[in-house]
Amino acid sequence: MSAGRADEAATAALALEHSLGVRFGDVALRDAALTHRSYAFEQELDVNNERLEFLGDAVLGLVVTDMAFREFPDMPEGALAKLRAAIVNMSALADVARDLDLGRHVLLGKGEEASGGRDKSSILADALEAVFGAMYLDLGLASAREVIERLFHPRMTAYVRGEGERDYKTILQELASQDLGKLPEYRLTERGPDHQKEFTAIVYLSGEPCGSGIGRSKKEAEQQAAHEAYRKLAERVAPDGSKGG
């Protein structure tokens, strides 16, 4: 790695520590969590953040599940599962990462950066999970738990109050049926290995593409696509249900 790139990595990592309110002891783990595979390939590095992302996903799932279980003792298992899914999906993780300005700190290859990678939800979500994995290995579960709870507890309570993610597929279907007299059509593509699938969904209204989304599951991708289409369609519909000009 060039001296300039090394300085870039160190600056990014220190900024991340400030955002999280932690200090890593193992700087190699910290730096690895911020290293996207495109950067590793470009710099001929042996390490990227994919293994840490795999570990961090499990750490995040454990902490959020435990938090939900303890916070809402009367909530049934099915509702707990929905709550967890709403808190740890790619869209929610990317939102948390944006709040931390994590995209500014991730090390990307030139091509990925040129294509808008710093705000790509999949990159942000994976990097955040990698950071949690690095924290778990370096600082222990208690420290990782403290940070995760600080970041995700407000979102969890907001979701339970009804302020969380909505079922935009159902909302879009109702609005499209009322406004257009037709149902949305979803078309899906997928890429990546079985253990790390990424799905892209495009929703069509009256044969025209109206929204797109990317997720780790078909449902997540379709929900994102429906959300985008809903916003576009809602802008064209006046409060009384008539079409706006």
N, C-alpha and C positions, 0 to 999 in steps of 0.2 A: 504494500500500500504506500502511495506517495505521502510525503510529509504533509502536503496540503489536505489530502483526504484524511489522514490521521488526526489532524487538528479539527477537521470538520466533524469527525466521529466523536471526539472528546467533547467538543462544544455541545453537540446534540445530546449526548448522554447526561451532561451536567444540567442542561436545561430540563431534561426529563425528570431528574431527581428533584429539582426544585418544584416542578409541577406536582409531583407525587408526595412531596414532603418526606422523602426517605434518602438514605445514603447507602449505596451499595458497597459492600466490602470487596466482592469479586468483580472487578471492572470488566473482566473478559465476559462474564455472564451478562452483565448490563449491556455491553456493546453488541453482543450476539443477538440480544432481544430486539435490537433496533436495525439489524442487518437483513434487508430483504434479499431474496435469492437472486434478484437481478443485479444487485450491487455486488454480491459475493461472486457471481459469475464474471462480472466485468473486471473485478479486482483480483480474480483468481484466488479467492479465499476458500478455505475448506469448511467454514462455518457460516450458517445462516440461521434465521429464527424459526425454522419450521419445527424442529424437535421441541423447542421451548414452547411454541404455540400449542403443540399436542399436549404437553404437560399442563400448561396454564389453563387450557380448556377444562381439564379435570378439576384443577384447584378452584377455578371460578364456579363450576357446577356444584362442587361440594359446599362452598361457602354460601352461595346463594340459596341452595336447598336447605341448609341448616338454618339460615337466617329466616327464611319463609316459614319453616316448621316451628321455630320458636316464637316468631313474631305473631303468627296467626294460629293459635292452638286449636281453634274450632273449625278451621278450614278443611274441608274434605280432600282426599287424595287427588281427585280429578282436578279440583280447583287449584291445588298446589302445583300440579304439573303444568297447568295453563299459565299460572303466575311465573313459574320458573322459565318457561318457554318465552314469555313476553319480555323477560328481563335479560336473558342471555343470548338472544338471537343476533344475527350479524348487524342488522339495522341499529339495534339498541347499543351494541358494543361500539359501533362506528360513531354513534352520537356521543358516547362517553369519551371516546378517543378525540373527537373534535373539540370537546370541552377542555381537554388537556392540551390541545394544540399538538397532539402526537404526530400528526402528519408532517409537521415542520422538522421533527427530530429523526424520522425514519430515514435510513440510508438506502437510496434507490439508485438503480442503474439509470444511465442517461435516457434510454428509450422509455423506460417506465415513467420517469419523471416528466418527460416531454408529453406523454399521453395522459397527464393528469393523475398520476398514481398517488400523489400526496393527499388527495381527497377521495380516493376509491374506497368504498366501504369494506370490500374484502381485505384489502391491505391494512386498513386501519384496525379492523376487528382482529385480524391475525396478530398484528404487532402488539395490541393491547394484551391479548392472551399470552403472548410470548413474554411480555414484561411481568405478568403475574407468575409465569413459570420460573423466570429468573429470580423474582423476589422469594418465591417458595424455596428454591434451592439455596439461595445466598443468605436470606434473612430469617427463614423459617415460616411455618404456617401462620403463627400468631401475627407476624408483621404483614403478611399477605392478606390475612383476614381483615385486619384493621383498615387497610387501604381499600379493599373491595367493598367492605361494608360502608365506608365513608362515601364511596362513589355511587353505590347501587341502592343503598337503603332509601334515599329520597325518591328514586324512581319506582321502587317497589311499593312504597306507601301511596304514591300518586296513582299507580295502576289500580290498587285496591279501591281507592276513592273514585275510580271510574275515569281517571285522567290519563290512562295508559293507551296502548295501541288498540285501535278499533278493528273490527272485522270488515275491512274495506271491500273484500270480494262480495259480501252480502249487500253492503251499502251501494256499491257500484251496480250490482245486478238490479236492485230496486229502482235506482235512479235512471238507469239506461232503459229499463222496461217501461217506466213511466214517460220518459222523455222521447225515446226513440222507438219504442215498441219492439225492441230486439234485445237479446241477451248477449253479454260479452263472450268472446271466444279467446281462449288462452292457448298460445303455442310455446312449447318449451324446448330448449336445447340444453345439453349438459357437457361438461368437460372435466378433466382431471381424473385421478385414480379413484378406485372405489372408496377408499378411506378418507378422501378429501375432495368430494364432488362439489362442483359449483354449477348451479342451475341459473339459466337466464330465461325469463318469461316475458313475452310480449302479448299484451291484451289488445284485441281488435274490437272495434265498435262499428257496426255496419260495414265491415270489410276493411276498415282503415285502422292502422296501428295508432293507439292512443296512449299507451303507457308501457314502460318496461321496468324490470326489476331483476336484481341478482341476489341469490341466497344460497345457503348450504342445503336447503331442502326445496322441493318443488313448491310446497305451501308458502314458504317464506318469499320465494321469488314472485309467486303469483300475488301475494299480498302487497308487495312493493309496487308491482305493476298496476294493480287495482287502485292503490292509493294515488299514484300519479295520474291515472286516467280519471279518477273521481274528481281530483282538483280541477283538471281541465274541463270536465263536463259540468261541474258545479258552477264554474265561472260563466258558462253560457246559459245557465238557467236562472231566471229571476226567482225571488222568494215565493211568488205565487204559483210557480211551476211553469210559467211561460218562458219561451226562449228569449234570451237577451239579445240585443243587437250588438 
